[in-house]
Each structure stands twice: as C-alpha cells, then as structure tokens.
Amino acid sequence: MKLFTLGFAALLATGSVFAADTTPATNVIHDKTGFYVHLDVAKVLLSTDTYGQCGIVPAQLNYLDHQGRQHVLDYLVQGIGCANDN
C-alpha cells in the first residue's frame, strides 16, 4: 500500500512539472497591413529608420496599445535619402 501511495505521489509531482506553462508572458501581436487599419498606439517602442535608403523599403513599427499589449506592424514606406529627390 505504501508503494502505491509513493507511486501516486510521484505521478502527481511529475505531472505538475510537465503541465507548467512555457509560453512567454508577453505575447507580441502582429498587426495586418492594409487600408484603414485602426491602430491603438499609446507608446511607440521602436520605429525603422529609413534615412539614406532609396525607393520603397520595408519598415516596422513596434508599439504598445492602451491596454499595455505589444504590437508589431510591418509595412512599406518611401525611403528618404535619395540624392536625386527634391
């Protein structure tokens, strides 16, 4: 009987170890690009610097919304560094 109780206790202990949540606490939300996208921006964390790049270049905006969740928005933008632009 003691062996059965010891085995059951060991099963419960290992089950709780495997049931631990391994996902990070802060999940980043990847926003979709497109026309008329509503962005709830409370604080900008990071923005891609496009100075010195010519033409249409990929950019990224990392920000927090008003609920404190982190978002990432990938989009295309006109670079501002071409020598022949006025």
Stockholm file with secondary structure:
# STOCKHOLM 1.0

chainA/1-86         MKLFTLGFAALLATGSVFAADTTPATNVIHDKTGFYVHLDVAKVLLSTDTYGQCGIVPAQLNYLDHQGRQHVLDYLVQGIGCANDN
#=GR chainA/1-86 SS CHHHHHHHHHHHHHHHHHTSCCSCSSCCEEECCSTTCCCCCSEEEEECCCTTCCSEEEEEEEEECTTSCEEEEEEEEECSCCTTCC
#=GC SS_cons        CHHHHHHHHHHHHHHHHHTSCCSCSSCCEEECCSTTCCCCCSEEEEECCCTTCCSEEEEEEEEECTTSCEEEEEEEEECSCCTTCC
//
